[in-house]
C-alpha cells in the first residue's frame, strides 16, 4: 500500500491502461477492416453465384421447352408411323382378300365346269 500512497504504482497502471487501450483499439480497427473486406468478398461471391444460378435456371428452362417440343415432334412422328403401318397392313390384307376372292371365283368356275361335265356324262 505504500506504493499506492506514493503514486508510482497508480501511474504505471494508468500508463499501461492507456497503452493497452490504444493497442486494443488498433486490434479492433484491424478486425473491423477484415470483417468489412470479408463481407465485401462474401457479397461479391454471392452475386457471382446468383448470376450463375440465374443463367443456369434460364438454360434449364430453355432445355425444358426444347424437350417438350421434341416430345411433341416424337409423338407426331409416332402417330404418322403408326398410320403408315396401319395403311401398309390394310393394303396387305386387301391383297390377301383379293387373292382369296380370285381363288374362290376360280374354284366356283372349276366346280361349275366339273358339274357340267358330270351332268353331261351322266346323261
ChimeraX attribute file (.defattr): number of C-alpha atoms within 10 A of each C-alpha:
attribute: neighborCount
match mode: 1-to-1
recipient: residues
	/A:1	6
	/A:2	8
	/A:3	9
	/A:4	10
	/A:5	9
	/A:6	10
	/A:7	11
	/A:8	11
	/A:9	14
	/A:10	13
	/A:11	12
	/A:12	11
	/A:13	12
	/A:14	11
	/A:15	12
	/A:16	12
	/A:17	12
	/A:18	12
	/A:19	12
	/A:20	12
	/A:21	12
	/A:22	12
	/A:23	12
	/A:24	12
	/A:25	12
	/A:26	12
	/A:27	12
	/A:28	12
	/A:29	12
	/A:30	12
	/A:31	12
	/A:32	12
	/A:33	12
	/A:34	12
	/A:35	12
	/A:36	12
	/A:37	12
	/A:38	12
	/A:39	12
	/A:40	12
	/A:41	12
	/A:42	12
	/A:43	12
	/A:44	12
	/A:45	12
	/A:46	12
	/A:47	12
	/A:48	12
	/A:49	12
	/A:50	12
	/A:51	12
	/A:52	12
	/A:53	12
	/A:54	12
	/A:55	12
	/A:56	12
	/A:57	12
	/A:58	12
	/A:59	12
	/A:60	12
	/A:61	12
	/A:62	12
	/A:63	12
	/A:64	12
	/A:65	12
	/A:66	12
	/A:67	12
	/A:68	12
	/A:69	12
	/A:70	12
	/A:71	12
	/A:72	12
	/A:73	12
	/A:74	12
	/A:75	12
	/A:76	12
	/A:77	12
	/A:78	12
	/A:79	12
	/A:80	12
	/A:81	12
	/A:82	12
	/A:83	12
	/A:84	12
	/A:85	12
	/A:86	12
	/A:87	12
	/A:88	12
	/A:89	12
	/A:90	12
	/A:91	12
	/A:92	12
	/A:93	12
	/A:94	12
	/A:95	12
	/A:96	12
	/A:97	12
	/A:98	12
	/A:99	12
	/A:100	12
	/A:101	12
	/A:102	12
	/A:103	12
	/A:104	12
	/A:105	12
	/A:106	12
	/A:107	12
	/A:108	12
	/A:109	12
	/A:110	12
	/A:111	12
	/A:112	12
	/A:113	12
	/A:114	12
	/A:115	12
	/A:116	12
	/A:117	11
	/A:118	11
	/A:119	10
	/A:120	9
	/A:121	8
	/A:122	7
	/A:123	5
